[in-house]
Amino acid sequence: MILNEFEKMLIINKKANYNYKLFERYEAGISLKGDEVKTLFSGRADLSNSYVKIINGELYLINANMPSISSDPQRSRKLLVHKAEITSIWSKIRQKKLTLVPTKLYNKGRKIKLEFALAKGKKEFEKRQVIKKKDIEREIEKELKDR
């Protein structure tokens, strides 16, 4: 498969903004097998139930669904990040009791990147407030458009 410079691949985790309050964002390369890359460019990956975890001083993407022919669709995939950045992330997680949530998968030329963020889970009432706010904004936009 030959990738054009202008061909873009983008998979977004829509649940991340709804379920978490996102803080700092990071970018990492991701270690994939050949048929998983094809799956990503066809747009068949799902990040909604996935998370990033530090195991033995390395970052792993866990529970991301990338259905492929030769391997387990939800296997753990290693993220390619500098050691200094991993220690920085680890200390922030420990101090503020945060988690790492993948927000999107995209390509930069021929390389596939994962954007993940430090996040804190929202409470149920916070989620309801966000929904109410969006509904009100939608109604205001509709009224302004009708006038």
N, C-alpha and C positions, 0 to 999 in steps of 0.2 A: 504494500500500500504506500503510495507516494503522497506525502503531505505537502499541499501548497502552502506558501507563506501566509496567504489570506484566509485559509480554512481555520475556523475557530471552533473549539469545543468548550462547552461550559455546562457544568452540572452543579446546581445550587441546592443547599440544604435549607429548605423553606421553614422547617420546624425549629431551626436553631434560633432565629430571631424571636419566635413566639415563646419557646420554652426557656430561653436563657437571656440574661442581660450580658451582652458581649462587651469586653473591654479591649485589651491589646490583641492585634491580629499579627499572625506570622505566616511566612511562606516556606514551604518545604518541597523538595523533590520527593518522588514516590517510586519505590522499587516494584515494578510490575513484570508480568510475563507477557509474551507476545500477543496471545489472543485476548488478554485483558485490555490491551491498548485498543484493539479493534472494537471491543465492547464499549469502551469509553467514547470513542469517536462516533459510534452509532447512537450514543445517548442513553444507553440502557443501564446505567449505574444508579445506585440509590444510597444516599448518605444519611437518610433520616434517623436511623437507629444507631448510628456509629459514633464512636468517640476515639480520642487519642490518649494513649497511655504511655508512661515512661516505664520501660522494663529493662533492667540491667544497664542503665545509663543510655538507652537508645529509645527513640520515639517509634511507636507502632500505631497504625490505623487499624482499629478493631471493629469488626462487625459491619464493615461497609459491603454492600451487596453489589458485586460485579460479576454477573453470570458469564462463565466462559466454558469452553469445551473440556479443557484438560485439567482444570484445577477446581478446588472448592470455592464456590462463589463468595463465601464470607470469611475466607482465611485472613490472618493478620498480615498486614503489609508494612514493611519497614519504611520509615520516613527518613529522608536524607537532610540532616541538619548539623551544623557545627556544634562541637562539644561545649563551647563557651555559651552558645545560645541555649542548649539543653539545660545546663546548670542554672542559667538565669531564669528560665521557665520553671524549673523545678523549685527554686527558692520562692518564686512568686506564688506558686500553687500551695506550698506549705504555709507561707505567712498568711495569706488571705483566704485559704480554704476554697480554692477555685478548681474548676475542671477544664479540660481541653476539649473543645467541640469543633469538628470540621465544618466549615461554612461553604466552601465551594472547591470544585476540581476544574482546572482549566489548563490550556496549553500556552506555552511561550515558545513559539516556533515549533521545534520538534520535541521539546521537553514538556512533560506533564507535571503540573504543580498542584499542590494541595494548600489551600488557605485554611488555617485553623485559628481559633481565638480562645483566649482565656475567658471563662464564662462562669457566672453564678446563676443557679437555677431560680426561676421566678416562682413565687407563690401563686396559688390559684386566683386570689383576688387581684393580683397584679395583671394576670392574663385577661381577666374580665374587664379591667379598666382600659386596657389597650383596645379591646374589641369595642367598648362603648365609645372611646375617643374616635376610632376610625368610622364608626357609624354616624356620629355627629358631623364629622368632617365631610362625609359623603352626602349627607342631607343638605348641608350648607352649600356645597358645590352644585348640587342639583337645583336648589332654589335660585342661586345666582345665575345659573345657566338658563333657567326658564324666564328670567326677567329680561 
